[in-house]
Amino acid sequence: MEVIVEEGCTTPRHSECQILADLACPPAPKKKKVGYVMKQRDPPKNGYIQPPDPEVLFTIAPRREAFAWT
């Protein structure tokens, strides 16, 4: 009987040291449930912006008379 002794480092070939080839990947993580749901409000009855009356914008203001020193 001959025993072959190899010099140097070698990879272990024993069945306990080998990596199993048929390992399955773990399942994907599940999404977390949303704990807080914001309630949607109804829009204001008069709208968000209250524009000024157009007549007020386009009226011509009366001129002031110059104060005369007498």
All heavy atoms as TSV, in Angstrom:
chain	resi	resn	atom	element	x	y	z
A	1	MET	N	N	0.823	-1.157	0.000
A	1	MET	CA	C	0.000	0.000	0.000
A	1	MET	C	C	0.878	1.235	0.000
A	1	MET	O	O	1.750	1.369	0.830
A	1	MET	CB	C	-0.843	-0.040	1.270
A	1	MET	CG	C	-2.058	0.750	1.079
A	1	MET	SD	S	-2.888	1.060	2.532
A	1	MET	CE	C	-3.960	0.106	3.076
A	2	GLU	N	N	0.540	2.138	-0.917
A	2	GLU	CA	C	1.325	3.361	-1.018
A	2	GLU	C	C	0.506	4.540	-0.514
A	2	GLU	O	O	-0.669	4.666	-0.785
A	2	GLU	CB	C	1.698	3.635	-2.473
A	2	GLU	CG	C	2.711	2.665	-3.017
A	2	GLU	CD	C	3.082	3.051	-4.425
A	2	GLU	OE1	O	3.207	4.259	-4.677
A	2	GLU	OE2	O	3.227	2.154	-5.236
A	3	VAL	N	N	1.113	5.368	0.236
A	3	VAL	CA	C	0.482	6.579	0.727
A	3	VAL	C	C	1.161	7.745	0.033
A	3	VAL	O	O	2.377	7.905	0.140
A	3	VAL	CB	C	0.630	6.709	2.259
A	3	VAL	CG1	C	0.036	8.017	2.748
A	3	VAL	CG2	C	-0.010	5.523	2.949
A	4	ILE	N	N	0.348	8.491	-0.692
A	4	ILE	CA	C	0.901	9.635	-1.415
A	4	ILE	C	C	0.750	10.853	-0.525
A	4	ILE	O	O	-0.337	11.218	-0.100
A	4	ILE	CB	C	0.179	9.849	-2.742
A	4	ILE	CG1	C	0.309	8.607	-3.624
A	4	ILE	CG2	C	0.726	11.079	-3.445
A	4	ILE	CD1	C	-0.509	8.682	-4.871
A	5	VAL	N	N	1.843	11.465	-0.242
A	5	VAL	CA	C	1.855	12.660	0.590
A	5	VAL	C	C	2.219	13.826	-0.302
A	5	VAL	O	O	3.303	13.860	-0.870
A	5	VAL	CB	C	2.865	12.518	1.759
A	5	VAL	CG1	C	2.888	13.799	2.577
A	5	VAL	CG2	C	2.541	11.314	2.611
A	6	GLU	N	N	1.283	14.753	-0.415
A	6	GLU	CA	C	1.559	15.951	-1.221
A	6	GLU	C	C	2.055	17.040	-0.291
A	6	GLU	O	O	1.572	17.216	0.811
A	6	GLU	CB	C	0.289	16.415	-1.920
A	6	GLU	CG	C	-0.247	15.419	-2.920
A	6	GLU	CD	C	-1.515	15.926	-3.589
A	6	GLU	OE1	O	-1.786	17.148	-3.528
A	6	GLU	OE2	O	-2.236	15.105	-4.151
A	7	GLU	N	N	3.041	17.721	-0.769
A	7	GLU	CA	C	3.580	18.809	0.044
A	7	GLU	C	C	2.855	20.109	-0.285
A	7	GLU	O	O	2.396	20.317	-1.387
A	7	GLU	CB	C	5.079	18.958	-0.241
A	7	GLU	CG	C	5.880	17.785	0.270
A	7	GLU	CD	C	7.366	17.992	0.117
A	7	GLU	OE1	O	7.797	19.162	0.133
A	7	GLU	OE2	O	8.066	16.996	-0.005
A	8	GLY	N	N	2.741	20.964	0.674
A	8	GLY	CA	C	2.085	22.252	0.485
A	8	GLY	C	C	0.630	22.216	0.929
A	8	GLY	O	O	0.145	21.232	1.472
A	9	CYS	N	N	-0.085	23.305	0.663
A	9	CYS	CA	C	-1.478	23.432	1.085
A	9	CYS	C	C	-2.394	22.809	0.035
A	9	CYS	O	O	-2.165	22.936	-1.161
A	9	CYS	CB	C	-1.846	24.903	1.269
A	9	CYS	SG	S	-0.886	25.710	2.569
A	10	THR	N	N	-3.444	22.168	0.492
A	10	THR	CA	C	-4.434	21.605	-0.413
A	10	THR	C	C	-5.822	21.905	0.121
A	10	THR	O	O	-6.014	22.199	1.300
A	10	THR	CB	C	-4.286	20.069	-0.535
A	10	THR	OG1	O	-4.433	19.498	0.759
A	10	THR	CG2	C	-2.938	19.689	-1.110
A	11	THR	N	N	-6.825	21.818	-0.750
A	11	THR	CA	C	-8.210	22.023	-0.371
A	11	THR	C	C	-8.738	20.752	0.269
A	11	THR	O	O	-8.533	19.659	-0.263
A	11	THR	CB	C	-9.039	22.343	-1.628
A	11	THR	OG1	O	-8.480	23.490	-2.265
A	11	THR	CG2	C	-10.491	22.619	-1.274
A	12	PRO	N	N	-9.439	20.856	1.380
A	12	PRO	CA	C	-9.991	19.645	1.987
A	12	PRO	C	C	-11.040	19.026	1.060
A	12	PRO	O	O	-11.850	19.714	0.475
A	12	PRO	CB	C	-10.627	20.115	3.283
A	12	PRO	CG	C	-10.356	21.550	3.412
A	12	PRO	CD	C	-9.675	22.032	2.200
A	13	ARG	N	N	-11.005	17.702	0.919
A	13	ARG	CA	C	-11.910	17.023	-0.001
A	13	ARG	C	C	-12.909	16.139	0.728
A	13	ARG	O	O	-13.674	15.430	0.097
A	13	ARG	CB	C	-11.070	16.181	-0.962
A	13	ARG	CG	C	-10.223	17.057	-1.858
A	13	ARG	CD	C	-9.672	16.268	-3.007
A	13	ARG	NE	N	-8.985	17.167	-3.910
A	13	ARG	CZ	C	-7.687	17.202	-4.080
A	13	ARG	NH1	N	-6.909	16.360	-3.442
A	13	ARG	NH2	N	-7.142	18.044	-4.918
A	14	HIS	N	N	-12.959	16.232	2.016
A	14	HIS	CA	C	-13.879	15.424	2.795
A	14	HIS	C	C	-15.296	15.946	2.581
A	14	HIS	O	O	-15.521	17.140	2.386
A	14	HIS	CB	C	-13.493	15.481	4.284
A	14	HIS	CG	C	-14.175	14.464	5.122
A	14	HIS	ND1	N	-15.361	14.723	5.740
A	14	HIS	CD2	C	-13.842	13.186	5.428
A	14	HIS	CE1	C	-15.735	13.645	6.404
A	14	HIS	NE2	N	-14.821	12.697	6.220
A	15	SER	N	N	-16.308	15.088	2.615
A	15	SER	CA	C	-17.689	15.494	2.327
A	15	SER	C	C	-18.222	16.517	3.340
A	15	SER	O	O	-19.076	17.339	3.006
A	15	SER	CB	C	-18.597	14.271	2.299
A	15	SER	OG	O	-18.605	13.641	3.571
A	16	GLU	N	N	-17.739	16.509	4.557
A	16	GLU	CA	C	-18.185	17.490	5.550
A	16	GLU	C	C	-17.655	18.884	5.262
A	16	GLU	O	O	-18.209	19.875	5.728
A	16	GLU	CB	C	-17.735	17.056	6.942
A	16	GLU	CG	C	-18.407	15.799	7.441
A	16	GLU	CD	C	-17.874	15.366	8.805
A	16	GLU	OE1	O	-17.007	16.075	9.368
A	16	GLU	OE2	O	-18.339	14.333	9.301
A	17	CYS	N	N	-16.607	18.993	4.482
A	17	CYS	CA	C	-15.984	20.287	4.207
A	17	CYS	C	C	-16.490	20.918	2.919
A	17	CYS	O	O	-16.158	22.066	2.632
A	17	CYS	CB	C	-14.467	20.120	4.112
A	17	CYS	SG	S	-13.721	19.517	5.633
A	18	GLN	N	N	-17.296	20.226	2.143
A	18	GLN	CA	C	-17.738	20.750	0.858
A	18	GLN	C	C	-19.023	21.572	1.019
A	18	GLN	O	O	-19.844	21.312	1.900
A	18	GLN	CB	C	-17.963	19.606	-0.125
A	18	GLN	CG	C	-16.653	18.911	-0.484
A	18	GLN	CD	C	-16.862	17.833	-1.517
A	18	GLN	OE1	O	-17.975	17.567	-1.924
A	18	GLN	NE2	N	-15.779	17.209	-1.944
A	19	ILE	N	N	-19.192	22.553	0.141
A	19	ILE	CA	C	-20.377	23.411	0.140
A	19	ILE	C	C	-21.469	22.694	-0.630
A	19	ILE	O	O	-21.246	22.182	-1.721
A	19	ILE	CB	C	-20.070	24.775	-0.514
A	19	ILE	CG1	C	-18.985	25.490	0.285
A	19	ILE	CG2	C	-21.329	25.631	-0.608
A	19	ILE	CD1	C	-18.498	26.768	-0.355
A	20	LEU	N	N	-22.649	22.671	-0.078
A	20	LEU	CA	C	-23.771	22.041	-0.754
A	20	LEU	C	C	-24.169	22.870	-1.966
A	20	LEU	O	O	-24.276	24.089	-1.899
A	20	LEU	CB	C	-24.953	21.890	0.199
A	20	LEU	CG	C	-24.691	21.062	1.456
A	20	LEU	CD1	C	-25.919	21.102	2.349
A	20	LEU	CD2	C	-24.335	19.646	1.090
A	21	ALA	N	N	-24.415	22.219	-3.085
A	21	ALA	CA	C	-24.683	22.919	-4.334
A	21	ALA	C	C	-26.146	23.327	-4.472
A	21	ALA	O	O	-26.461	24.261	-5.188
A	21	ALA	CB	C	-24.283	22.045	-5.506
A	22	ASP	N	N	-27.069	22.664	-3.835
A	22	ASP	CA	C	-28.479	22.936	-4.054
A	22	ASP	C	C	-29.116	23.794	-2.958
A	22	ASP	O	O	-30.241	23.561	-2.552
A	22	ASP	CB	C	-29.239	21.628	-4.214
A	22	ASP	CG	C	-29.101	20.727	-2.995
A	22	ASP	OD1	O	-28.174	20.942	-2.212
A	22	ASP	OD2	O	-29.942	19.825	-2.829
A	23	LEU	N	N	-28.425	24.829	-2.492
A	23	LEU	CA	C	-28.996	25.744	-1.507
A	23	LEU	C	C	-29.939	26.719	-2.220
A	23	LEU	O	O	-29.613	27.268	-3.263
A	23	LEU	CB	C	-27.904	26.532	-0.785
A	23	LEU	CG	C	-27.010	25.734	0.153
A	23	LEU	CD1	C	-25.959	26.652	0.747
A	23	LEU	CD2	C	-27.827	25.101	1.265
A	24	ALA	N	N	-31.109	26.933	-1.677
A	24	ALA	CA	C	-32.078	27.862	-2.263
A	24	ALA	C	C	-31.911	29.234	-1.629
A	24	ALA	O	O	-31.548	29.361	-0.457
A	24	ALA	CB	C	-33.492	27.348	-2.034
A	25	CYS	N	N	-32.219	30.274	-2.411
A	25	CYS	CA	C	-32.148	31.642	-1.889
A	25	CYS	C	C	-33.303	31.866	-0.914
A	25	CYS	O	O	-34.390	31.320	-1.095
A	25	CYS	CB	C	-32.259	32.645	-3.024
A	25	CYS	SG	S	-30.863	32.599	-4.146
A	26	PRO	N	N	-33.105	32.695	0.086
A	26	PRO	CA	C	-34.209	32.992	1.009
A	26	PRO	C	C	-35.269	33.823	0.291
A	26	PRO	O	O	-34.978	34.493	-0.695
A	26	PRO	CB	C	-33.531	33.784	2.125
A	26	PRO	CG	C	-32.316	34.357	1.502
A	26	PRO	CD	C	-31.876	33.379	0.455
A	27	PRO	N	N	-36.510	33.814	0.760
A	27	PRO	CA	C	-37.560	34.609	0.107
A	27	PRO	C	C	-37.305	36.107	0.294
A	27	PRO	O	O	-36.608	36.529	1.213
A	27	PRO	CB	C	-38.837	34.172	0.823
A	27	PRO	CG	C	-38.377	33.653	2.133
A	27	PRO	CD	C	-37.016	33.061	1.901
A	28	ALA	N	N	-37.877	36.882	-0.609
A	28	ALA	CA	C	-37.728	38.340	-0.539
A	28	ALA	C	C	-38.417	38.862	0.723
A	28	ALA	O	O	-39.417	38.308	1.156
A	28	ALA	CB	C	-38.340	38.986	-1.771
A	29	PRO	N	N	-37.899	39.947	1.321
A	29	PRO	CA	C	-38.557	40.495	2.514
A	29	PRO	C	C	-39.925	41.065	2.155
A	29	PRO	O	O	-40.133	41.588	1.067
A	29	PRO	CB	C	-37.601	41.596	2.980
A	29	PRO	CG	C	-36.774	41.925	1.796
A	29	PRO	CD	C	-36.706	40.692	0.954
A	30	LYS	N	N	-40.862	40.969	3.069
A	30	LYS	CA	C	-42.206	41.473	2.835
A	30	LYS	C	C	-42.254	42.969	3.110
A	30	LYS	O	O	-41.523	43.476	3.949
A	30	LYS	CB	C	-43.204	40.740	3.728
A	30	LYS	CG	C	-43.324	39.271	3.386
A	30	LYS	CD	C	-44.379	38.609	4.238
A	30	LYS	CE	C	-44.499	37.133	3.863
A	30	LYS	NZ	N	-45.535	36.459	4.636
A	31	LYS	N	N	-43.118	43.639	2.381
A	31	LYS	CA	C	-43.285	45.078	2.594
A	31	LYS	C	C	-43.978	45.322	3.927
A	31	LYS	O	O	-44.854	44.570	4.339
A	31	LYS	CB	C	-44.127	45.692	1.481
A	31	LYS	CG	C	-43.433	45.703	0.147
A	31	LYS	CD	C	-44.292	46.402	-0.876
A	31	LYS	CE	C	-43.589	46.457	-2.205
A	31	LYS	NZ	N	-44.411	47.126	-3.229
A	32	LYS	N	N	-43.604	46.409	4.578
A	32	LYS	CA	C	-44.237	46.773	5.835
A	32	LYS	C	C	-45.607	47.374	5.546
A	32	LYS	O	O	-45.806	48.050	4.547
A	32	LYS	CB	C	-43.389	47.789	6.597
A	32	LYS	CG	C	-42.068	47.224	7.049
A	32	LYS	CD	C	-41.280	48.262	7.808
A	32	LYS	CE	C	-39.969	47.695	8.277
A	32	LYS	NZ	N	-39.167	48.691	8.997
A	33	LYS	N	N	-46.550	47.132	6.454
A	33	LYS	CA	C	-47.875	47.705	6.305
A	33	LYS	C	C	-47.825	49.179	6.668
A	33	LYS	O	O	-47.096	49.589	7.565
A	33	LYS	CB	C	-48.865	46.990	7.215
A	33	LYS	CG	C	-49.117	45.561	6.806
A	33	LYS	CD	C	-50.157	44.913	7.707
A	33	LYS	CE	C	-50.391	43.484	7.303
A	33	LYS	NZ	N	-51.404	42.842	8.153
A	34	VAL	N	N	-48.612	49.963	5.952
A	34	VAL	CA	C	-48.690	51.386	6.230
A	34	VAL	C	C	-49.564	51.565	7.461
A	34	VAL	O	O	-50.724	51.158	7.484
A	34	VAL	CB	C	-49.270	52.151	5.025
A	34	VAL	CG1	C	-49.400	53.621	5.344
A	34	VAL	CG2	C	-48.399	51.949	3.803
A	35	GLY	N	N	-48.998	52.172	8.496
A	35	GLY	CA	C	-49.727	52.323	9.748
A	35	GLY	C	C	-50.606	53.549	9.798
A	35	GLY	O	O	-51.622	53.575	10.466
A	36	TYR	N	N	-50.252	54.595	9.062
A	36	TYR	CA	C	-50.991	55.848	9.144
A	36	TYR	C	C	-51.420	56.253	7.743
A	36	TYR	O	O	-50.596	56.381	6.848
A	36	TYR	CB	C	-50.120	56.945	9.749
A	36	TYR	CG	C	-50.772	58.302	9.760
A	36	TYR	CD1	C	-51.781	58.592	10.660
A	36	TYR	CD2	C	-50.395	59.291	8.858
A	36	TYR	CE1	C	-52.391	59.831	10.671
A	36	TYR	CE2	C	-50.995	60.529	8.862
A	36	TYR	CZ	C	-51.997	60.798	9.773
A	36	TYR	OH	O	-52.602	62.019	9.789
A	37	VAL	N	N	-52.705	56.441	7.548
A	37	VAL	CA	C	-53.232	56.887	6.265
A	37	VAL	C	C	-53.818	58.269	6.480
A	37	VAL	O	O	-54.702	58.455	7.310
A	37	VAL	CB	C	-54.314	55.921	5.738
A	37	VAL	CG1	C	-54.891	56.433	4.441
A	37	VAL	CG2	C	-53.737	54.536	5.566
A	38	MET	N	N	-53.298	59.235	5.734
A	38	MET	CA	C	-53.758	60.614	5.893
A	38	MET	C	C	-55.127	60.782	5.232
A	38	MET	O	O	-55.332	60.385	4.090
A	38	MET	CB	C	-52.748	61.565	5.240
A	38	MET	CG	C	-53.020	63.003	5.502
A	38	MET	SD	S	-51.650	63.980	4.917
A	38	MET	CE	C	-52.512	65.389	4.318
A	39	LYS	N	N	-56.056	61.356	5.957
A	39	LYS	CA	C	-57.389	61.581	5.437
A	39	LYS	C	C	-57.362	62.800	4.523
A	39	LYS	O	O	-56.816	63.841	4.874
A	39	LYS	CB	C	-58.369	61.820	6.586
A	39	LYS	CG	C	-59.783	62.006	6.128
A	39	LYS	CD	C	-60.709	62.218	7.317
A	39	LYS	CE	C	-62.108	62.511	6.827
A	39	LYS	NZ	N	-63.006	62.812	7.942
A	40	GLN	N	N	-57.929	62.631	3.338
A	40	GLN	CA	C	-57.915	63.723	2.378
A	40	GLN	C	C	-59.047	64.692	2.692
A	40	GLN	O	O	-60.197	64.291	2.885
A	40	GLN	CB	C	-58.073	63.178	0.959
A	40	GLN	CG	C	-57.866	64.225	-0.098
A	40	GLN	CD	C	-57.813	63.614	-1.488
A	40	GLN	OE1	O	-57.966	62.419	-1.650
A	40	GLN	NE2	N	-57.599	64.433	-2.464
A	41	ARG	N	N	-58.725	65.962	2.739
A	41	ARG	CA	C	-59.716	66.994	3.052
A	41	ARG	C	C	-60.448	67.420	1.788
A	41	ARG	O	O	-59.933	67.357	0.691
A	41	ARG	CB	C	-59.039	68.225	3.631
A	41	ARG	CG	C	-58.431	68.018	4.971
A	41	ARG	CD	C	-57.863	69.342	5.421
A	41	ARG	NE	N	-57.297	69.260	6.743
A	41	ARG	CZ	C	-56.680	70.254	7.333
A	41	ARG	NH1	N	-56.531	71.406	6.707
A	41	ARG	NH2	N	-56.183	70.125	8.539
A	42	ASP	N	N	-61.663	67.918	1.977
A	42	ASP	CA	C	-62.412	68.509	0.876
A	42	ASP	C	C	-61.857	69.913	0.622
A	42	ASP	O	O	-61.417	70.593	1.544
A	42	ASP	CB	C	-63.896	68.604	1.225
A	42	ASP	CG	C	-64.532	67.231	1.374
A	42	ASP	OD1	O	-64.051	66.289	0.714
A	42	ASP	OD2	O	-65.500	67.098	2.142
A	43	PRO	N	N	-61.865	70.360	-0.639
A	43	PRO	CA	C	-61.375	71.715	-0.916
A	43	PRO	C	C	-62.314	72.753	-0.303
A	43	PRO	O	O	-63.491	72.488	-0.071
A	43	PRO	CB	C	-61.374	71.801	-2.440
A	43	PRO	CG	C	-62.302	70.743	-2.898
A	43	PRO	CD	C	-62.279	69.667	-1.849
A	44	PRO	N	N	-61.800	73.952	-0.038
A	44	PRO	CA	C	-62.651	75.011	0.536
A	44	PRO	C	C	-63.813	75.344	-0.402
A	44	PRO	O	O	-63.693	75.254	-1.621
A	44	PRO	CB	C	-61.719	76.207	0.681
A	44	PRO	CG	C	-60.352	75.707	0.487
A	44	PRO	CD	C	-60.429	74.398	-0.203
A	45	LYS	N	N	-64.946	75.747	0.168
A	45	LYS	CA	C	-66.135	76.037	-0.639
A	45	LYS	C	C	-65.918	77.237	-1.551
A	45	LYS	O	O	-66.424	77.280	-2.663
A	45	LYS	CB	C	-67.330	76.294	0.276
A	45	LYS	CG	C	-67.765	75.065	1.024
A	45	LYS	CD	C	-68.922	75.355	1.946
A	45	LYS	CE	C	-69.298	74.102	2.722
A	45	LYS	NZ	N	-70.375	74.356	3.688
A	46	ASN	N	N	-65.173	78.231	-1.087
A	46	ASN	CA	C	-64.940	79.440	-1.884
A	46	ASN	C	C	-63.659	79.359	-2.706
A	46	ASN	O	O	-63.275	80.330	-3.334
A	46	ASN	CB	C	-64.879	80.662	-0.970
A	46	ASN	CG	C	-66.183	80.883	-0.247
A	46	ASN	OD1	O	-67.238	80.505	-0.747
A	46	ASN	ND2	N	-66.133	81.470	0.928
A	47	GLY	N	N	-62.972	78.254	-2.691
A	47	GLY	CA	C	-61.731	78.123	-3.431
A	47	GLY	C	C	-60.542	78.474	-2.561
A	47	GLY	O	O	-60.680	78.935	-1.432
A	48	TYR	N	N	-59.365	78.227	-3.084
A	48	TYR	CA	C	-58.138	78.489	-2.330
A	48	TYR	C	C	-57.724	79.955	-2.380
A	48	TYR	O	O	-57.245	80.512	-1.416
A	48	TYR	CB	C	-56.996	77.626	-2.869
A	48	TYR	CG	C	-57.194	76.155	-2.592
A	48	TYR	CD1	C	-57.625	75.293	-3.586
A	48	TYR	CD2	C	-56.961	75.633	-1.336
A	48	TYR	CE1	C	-57.808	73.950	-3.328
A	48	TYR	CE2	C	-57.147	74.291	-1.065
A	48	TYR	CZ	C	-57.564	73.447	-2.066
A	48	TYR	OH	O	-57.752	72.128	-1.809
A	49	ILE	N	N	-57.912	80.594	-3.515
A	49	ILE	CA	C	-57.472	81.984	-3.686
A	49	ILE	C	C	-58.699	82.851	-3.904
A	49	ILE	O	O	-59.565	82.530	-4.719
A	49	ILE	CB	C	-56.514	82.108	-4.894
A	49	ILE	CG1	C	-55.279	81.229	-4.654
A	49	ILE	CG2	C	-56.127	83.550	-5.122
A	49	ILE	CD1	C	-54.365	81.161	-5.845
A	50	GLN	N	N	-58.769	83.945	-3.197
A	50	GLN	CA	C	-59.866	84.898	-3.351
A	50	GLN	C	C	-59.331	86.113	-4.108
A	50	GLN	O	O	-58.692	86.990	-3.530
A	50	GLN	CB	C	-60.401	85.329	-1.979
A	50	GLN	CG	C	-60.969	84.197	-1.150
A	50	GLN	CD	C	-62.209	83.613	-1.794
A	50	GLN	OE1	O	-63.001	84.335	-2.400
A	50	GLN	NE2	N	-62.360	82.318	-1.685
A	51	PRO	N	N	-59.567	86.185	-5.424
A	51	PRO	CA	C	-59.061	87.343	-6.175
A	51	PRO	C	C	-59.865	88.597	-5.820
A	51	PRO	O	O	-61.055	88.516	-5.493
A	51	PRO	CB	C	-59.281	86.948	-7.633
A	51	PRO	CG	C	-60.390	85.956	-7.597
A	51	PRO	CD	C	-60.258	85.240	-6.288
A	52	PRO	N	N	-59.213	89.747	-5.887
A	52	PRO	CA	C	-59.948	90.988	-5.592
A	52	PRO	C	C	-60.942	91.301	-6.719
A	52	PRO	O	O	-60.837	90.789	-7.828
A	52	PRO	CB	C	-58.849	92.043	-5.505
A	52	PRO	CG	C	-57.726	91.486	-6.282
A	52	PRO	CD	C	-57.813	89.997	-6.165
A	53	ASP	N	N	-61.876	92.149	-6.407
A	53	ASP	CA	C	-62.884	92.560	-7.383
A	53	ASP	C	C	-62.198	93.333	-8.514
A	53	ASP	O	O	-61.455	94.285	-8.253
A	53	ASP	CB	C	-63.926	93.425	-6.670
A	53	ASP	CG	C	-65.117	93.745	-7.559
A	53	ASP	OD1	O	-65.340	93.001	-8.526
A	53	ASP	OD2	O	-65.815	94.730	-7.256
A	54	PRO	N	N	-62.419	92.975	-9.791
A	54	PRO	CA	C	-61.749	93.677	-10.909
A	54	PRO	C	C	-62.084	95.159	-10.961
A	54	PRO	O	O	-61.267	95.975	-11.383
A	54	PRO	CB	C	-62.264	92.964	-12.167
A	54	PRO	CG	C	-62.819	91.674	-11.702
A	54	PRO	CD	C	-63.203	91.854	-10.287
A	55	GLU	N	N	-63.279	95.548	-10.548
A	55	GLU	CA	C	-63.641	96.966	-10.577
A	55	GLU	C	C	-62.759	97.774	-9.632
A	55	GLU	O	O	-62.428	98.917	-9.905
A	55	GLU	CB	C	-65.114	97.141	-10.216
A	55	GLU	CG	C	-66.041	96.554	-11.258
A	55	GLU	CD	C	-67.492	96.723	-10.882
A	55	GLU	OE1	O	-67.794	97.491	-9.935
A	55	GLU	OE2	O	-68.326	96.078	-11.528
A	56	VAL	N	N	-62.367	97.164	-8.527
A	56	VAL	CA	C	-61.517	97.872	-7.570
A	56	VAL	C	C	-60.118	98.059	-8.157
A	56	VAL	O	O	-59.481	99.091	-7.953
A	56	VAL	CB	C	-61.460	97.086	-6.239
A	56	VAL	CG1	C	-60.456	97.707	-5.286
A	56	VAL	CG2	C	-62.842	97.019	-5.618
A	57	LEU	N	N	-59.659	97.076	-8.901
A	57	LEU	CA	C	-58.306	97.169	-9.470
A	57	LEU	C	C	-58.193	98.222	-10.566
A	57	LEU	O	O	-57.164	98.871	-10.715
A	57	LEU	CB	C	-57.888	95.806	-10.046
A	57	LEU	CG	C	-57.646	94.690	-9.048
A	57	LEU	CD1	C	-57.353	93.393	-9.782
A	57	LEU	CD2	C	-56.471	95.037	-8.147
A	58	PHE	N	N	-59.238	98.350	-11.375
A	58	PHE	CA	C	-59.132	99.203	-12.552
A	58	PHE	C	C	-59.812	100.556	-12.411
A	58	PHE	O	O	-59.966	101.278	-13.380
A	58	PHE	CB	C	-59.700	98.459	-13.771
A	58	PHE	CG	C	-58.922	97.225	-14.093
A	58	PHE	CD1	C	-59.467	95.974	-13.887
A	58	PHE	CD2	C	-57.629	97.313	-14.576
A	58	PHE	CE1	C	-58.756	94.823	-14.178
A	58	PHE	CE2	C	-56.901	96.174	-14.864
A	58	PHE	CZ	C	-57.465	94.926	-14.667
A	59	THR	N	N	-60.225	100.921	-11.223
A	59	THR	CA	C	-60.797	102.257	-11.039
A	59	THR	C	C	-59.666	103.274	-10.950
A	59	THR	O	O	-58.585	102.996	-10.449
A	59	THR	CB	C	-61.650	102.332	-9.757
A	59	THR	OG1	O	-60.850	101.955	-8.653
A	59	THR	CG2	C	-62.859	101.453	-9.851
A	60	ILE	N	N	-59.928	104.423	-11.453
A	60	ILE	CA	C	-58.932	105.492	-11.420
A	60	ILE	C	C	-59.169	106.303	-10.150
A	60	ILE	O	O	-60.270	106.811	-9.907
A	60	ILE	CB	C	-59.046	106.399	-12.666
A	60	ILE	CG1	C	-58.784	105.555	-13.908
A	60	ILE	CG2	C	-58.079	107.560	-12.566
A	60	ILE	CD1	C	-59.018	106.297	-15.201
A	61	ALA	N	N	-58.142	106.383	-9.359
A	61	ALA	CA	C	-58.255	107.131	-8.109
A	61	ALA	C	C	-58.323	108.622	-8.434
A	61	ALA	O	O	-57.655	109.101	-9.346
A	61	ALA	CB	C	-57.053	106.833	-7.231
A	62	PRO	N	N	-59.130	109.377	-7.692
A	62	PRO	CA	C	-59.217	110.814	-7.962
A	62	PRO	C	C	-57.887	111.497	-7.631
A	62	PRO	O	O	-57.181	111.116	-6.706
A	62	PRO	CB	C	-60.335	111.291	-7.029
A	62	PRO	CG	C	-60.421	110.238	-5.975
A	62	PRO	CD	C	-59.990	108.964	-6.602
A	63	ARG	N	N	-57.549	112.465	-8.458
A	63	ARG	CA	C	-56.282	113.198	-8.249
A	63	ARG	C	C	-56.464	114.153	-7.081
A	63	ARG	O	O	-57.511	114.735	-6.874
A	63	ARG	CB	C	-55.897	113.999	-9.486
A	63	ARG	CG	C	-55.532	113.118	-10.628
A	63	ARG	CD	C	-55.076	114.002	-11.755
A	63	ARG	NE	N	-53.924	113.383	-12.360
A	63	ARG	CZ	C	-53.043	113.997	-13.069
A	63	ARG	NH1	N	-53.160	115.264	-13.313
A	63	ARG	NH2	N	-52.030	113.330	-13.576
A	64	ARG	N	N	-55.407	114.300	-6.361
A	64	ARG	CA	C	-55.435	115.256	-5.267
A	64	ARG	C	C	-55.028	116.620	-5.809
A	64	ARG	O	O	-54.100	116.740	-6.591
A	64	ARG	CB	C	-54.474	114.833	-4.160
A	64	ARG	CG	C	-54.895	113.571	-3.462
A	64	ARG	CD	C	-53.973	113.274	-2.353
A	64	ARG	NE	N	-54.353	112.028	-1.694
A	64	ARG	CZ	C	-53.778	111.538	-0.643
A	64	ARG	NH1	N	-52.745	112.162	-0.092
A	64	ARG	NH2	N	-54.177	110.418	-0.107
A	65	GLU	N	N	-55.743	117.580	-5.367
A	65	GLU	CA	C	-55.413	118.947	-5.788
A	65	GLU	C	C	-54.174	119.409	-5.022
A	65	GLU	O	O	-54.009	119.076	-3.850
A	65	GLU	CB	C	-56.590	119.889	-5.476
A	65	GLU	CG	C	-57.852	119.559	-6.239
A	65	GLU	CD	C	-57.705	119.872	-7.713
A	65	GLU	OE1	O	-56.977	120.827	-8.060
A	65	GLU	OE2	O	-58.320	119.163	-8.505
A	66	ALA	N	N	-53.342	120.116	-5.707
A	66	ALA	CA	C	-52.153	120.664	-5.062
A	66	ALA	C	C	-52.600	121.716	-4.053
A	66	ALA	O	O	-53.480	122.524	-4.314
A	66	ALA	CB	C	-51.205	121.260	-6.087
A	67	PHE	N	N	-51.975	121.691	-2.908
A	67	PHE	CA	C	-52.333	122.653	-1.869
A	67	PHE	C	C	-51.741	124.006	-2.236
A	67	PHE	O	O	-50.547	124.125	-2.437
A	67	PHE	CB	C	-51.800	122.140	-0.526
A	67	PHE	CG	C	-52.223	123.009	0.602
A	67	PHE	CD1	C	-53.528	122.992	1.066
A	67	PHE	CD2	C	-51.298	123.820	1.235
A	67	PHE	CE1	C	-53.896	123.798	2.137
A	67	PHE	CE2	C	-51.672	124.630	2.297
A	67	PHE	CZ	C	-52.992	124.618	2.745
A	68	ALA	N	N	-52.562	124.973	-2.375
A	68	ALA	CA	C	-52.093	126.312	-2.753
A	68	ALA	C	C	-51.948	127.158	-1.502
A	68	ALA	O	O	-52.867	127.279	-0.691
A	68	ALA	CB	C	-53.088	126.953	-3.713
A	69	TRP	N	N	-50.807	127.778	-1.374
A	69	TRP	CA	C	-50.564	128.683	-0.254
A	69	TRP	C	C	-51.088	130.044	-0.642
A	69	TRP	O	O	-50.722	130.616	-1.623
A	69	TRP	CB	C	-49.068	128.758	0.043
A	69	TRP	CG	C	-48.510	127.464	0.576
A	69	TRP	CD1	C	-47.998	126.479	-0.122
A	69	TRP	CD2	C	-48.465	127.067	1.941
A	69	TRP	NE1	N	-47.619	125.461	0.667
A	69	TRP	CE2	C	-47.890	125.817	2.002
A	69	TRP	CE3	C	-48.852	127.668	3.134
A	69	TRP	CZ2	C	-47.704	125.131	3.148
A	69	TRP	CZ3	C	-48.642	126.963	4.288
A	69	TRP	CH2	C	-48.070	125.706	4.294
A	70	THR	N	N	-51.928	130.551	0.085
A	70	THR	CA	C	-52.442	131.890	-0.231
A	70	THR	C	C	-52.131	132.885	0.834
A	70	THR	O	O	-51.836	132.686	1.936
A	70	THR	CB	C	-53.972	131.864	-0.421
A	70	THR	OG1	O	-54.552	131.220	0.657
A	70	THR	CG2	C	-54.305	131.308	-1.745
